[in-house]
């Protein structure tokens, strides 16, 4: 296919970042504390990774496990610190207690990001109504990506939703790119690519020794081959 697919890899530190870039990643998602499904890394970590690689970085804005925004004032302050450390792309997403998007929190944080591009992460997979969420966020500046498995249970269950949403790209709320992640495996790639999906996010799949081990450039390279072709190796 002529259009290069996006491959995003989770990085916890400089070693991960360098290996992911060497393997062919287009972009990194920078997080810490994977036991809590990924929290905001320190400005020092962001600055060190920014100095070590030249691919795009998206930095997580999330201070605690779960999808509640928590202390929005603190999130706003952290976003400013991260921007000073060199971050210019972000990942965020917050839900209210009823499962709807926490629009006040998301709007406030997006407002301080200026012209930065950002991803609304897998909070969409926990939303009470994902279509309503997309439409509520449709006009927010900078939102260009949804990280989603199509289901809270992962890509196995979410495939039909992902493929259906991929056909709605011209509709309000569906302009952002779908970045597929969450239980994603290599054997999912051919069907996703055939359905028009062209952005993929991996974490544990890039780490042969699990989260206690580093990203493997060879593992990332296998994904690079798969997402650029038909998914066969």
C-alpha positions, 0 to 999 in steps of 0.5 A: 500500500502506498500510504505508510501505516503509523506504528506507535510503541509505548516507551518507559525510558530512553532504552525503550525509545532508542530500540523502538526507533531502531525497529521502525516505530513512527511515534512513541507513547511516553508513560510510566507505571504500567501497573496502573496502565500508564501514568504521566512520566517525569519532565526529566524523562521526557527531556531525555527521550526527546534528546535521544530520538527524533521521532514523534513523542506523545506524552500521557497526561494521567495522574492515577489509575482509572479514567477520572480526571482527578486534580485538573489544576495539577494536570494543567500544571503538569502539562505546562511542565512537560511542554517546557521539557520539550513535549508537543504532543499528548495523550489524555482522556477522562470520563465522568462517573456516569460513563460520559466524557468529562467534557469540562476536564478535557476542554480545560486541558486541551485549552492549555495545550495550544496547538499541540496534537493529542490522542484521546486514549482508551477511555473511549472503550469504557464510555457509556456511549462512544458515538456520543463521546466522539460527537461531544469532542468533535470541535476540540482543537488538537484532537487528531487520534483515538486510541481504541480497541473497539471494546474494553475487553480488547481487539478480539471483541472490538474488531466489528466496532473498529471496522464499522467506525473506519467506514465513518471517517467523513462524519462529525466526530469521526475525522480523527485517525483510529489508532488500534491498540489494546490486546492487538496481535499480529494476526489481527493486522491483515483484517484491520488493514483490509478494513482501512485501518492504518495506525497501530499501537503496541506495548507488551508486544514489543517486549519479549520479556514482558514489562520487566524487560525493554523494548526489542528493536527486532520485535518492533521491526516485525510489526513494521513489516506486518503493518506496512504489508498485508500482515504476513511475515 
